[in-house]
Amino acid sequence: MTGLTLGIDAPTLAVIIGMALATYACRAGGYWLFRQIRPTPFMRTLLGYVPGTLFAAYVVPALVRGGLQQWVGAAAAVAAMLAMRSLSAAIFAGTAAAWAVWQFG
């Protein structure tokens, strides 16, 4: 049996390693920062809104540029989340609905 080679050249490998290090630095830096400072109650409240804001920043442009497939997937995900209160079910429903429109629509 022969070995599996990926065929990645040195510059590509350097970029991959560099981005991995940058990702780690961002995550570790956040933990380090919040060990050094104590956020005020106002800052904690403000930071509590960041995940929803980031999610909207990713989803809204995709829906605006998207077509029927994206809208049906989003509607199915929202409906599943409201009905079942399960993130896994919402992801599955949205993906399945978008796939069905792509496959059969």
C-alpha positions in Angstrom: 0.0 0.0 0.0 1.4 3.4 -0.9 1.4 6.4 1.3 -1.0 9.3 0.9 0.5 12.6 -0.1 -1.4 15.8 0.1 0.9 17.8 -2.3 0.8 21.0 -0.3 3.6 23.4 -1.2 5.6 25.4 1.4 3.8 28.8 1.0 0.4 27.2 1.3 1.4 25.3 4.4 2.9 28.5 5.9 -0.4 30.3 5.3 -2.4 27.5 6.9 -0.1 27.4 10.0 -0.1 31.2 10.2 -3.9 31.4 10.2 -4.1 28.6 12.8 -1.8 30.7 15.0 -3.8 33.9 14.4 -7.0 32.0 15.3 -5.5 30.7 18.5 -4.1 34.1 19.4 -7.5 35.7 19.0 -9.2 33.1 21.2 -6.5 32.9 23.8 -6.2 36.7 23.8 -9.9 37.0 24.7 -9.5 34.6 27.6 -6.4 36.4 28.8 -8.0 39.8 28.5 -11.0 38.8 30.6 -8.8 37.3 33.3 -7.0 40.7 33.5 -10.1 43.0 33.7 -13.5 42.7 35.4 -16.2 44.0 33.1 -18.9 46.2 34.6 -22.5 45.0 34.7 -23.2 47.3 31.7 -20.3 45.8 29.7 -21.5 42.3 30.5 -25.0 43.2 29.3 -23.6 44.8 26.2 -21.4 41.8 25.4 -24.5 39.5 25.9 -25.9 40.9 22.6 -22.8 40.3 20.5 -23.6 36.7 19.4 -27.1 37.6 18.1 -25.7 40.7 16.3 -22.9 38.7 14.7 -25.4 36.0 13.6 -27.6 38.7 12.0 -24.6 40.2 10.3 -23.9 36.9 8.6 -27.5 35.8 7.8 -29.1 39.0 6.6 -26.7 39.7 3.6 -27.0 36.1 2.5 -30.8 36.3 2.6 -30.8 39.7 0.8 -28.6 38.3 -2.0 -30.2 34.9 -1.9 -33.2 33.5 -3.7 -36.0 31.0 -3.0 -33.7 28.3 -1.6 -32.2 30.6 1.1 -35.6 32.0 2.1 -37.2 28.6 2.4 -34.3 27.3 4.4 -34.4 30.2 6.7 -38.1 30.0 7.2 -37.9 26.3 7.9 -35.1 26.8 10.4 -37.1 29.5 12.2 -40.3 27.4 12.2 -38.4 24.4 13.6 -36.7 26.5 16.3 -40.1 28.0 17.4 -41.8 24.6 17.4 -39.1 22.4 19.0 -36.7 24.8 20.7 -33.8 22.7 19.4 -30.8 24.1 17.6 -30.0 20.8 16.0 -33.6 20.4 14.7 -33.5 23.9 13.3 -30.3 23.4 11.5 -31.5 20.1 10.1 -34.9 21.5 9.0 -33.3 24.6 7.3 -30.7 22.5 5.5 -33.3 19.9 4.4 -35.7 22.5 3.2 -33.0 24.4 1.3 -31.8 21.1 -0.2 -35.3 20.2 -1.3 -35.7 23.5 -3.1 -32.4 23.0 -4.8 -33.1 19.4 -5.7 -36.8 19.6 -6.7 -37.5 23.3 -7.1 
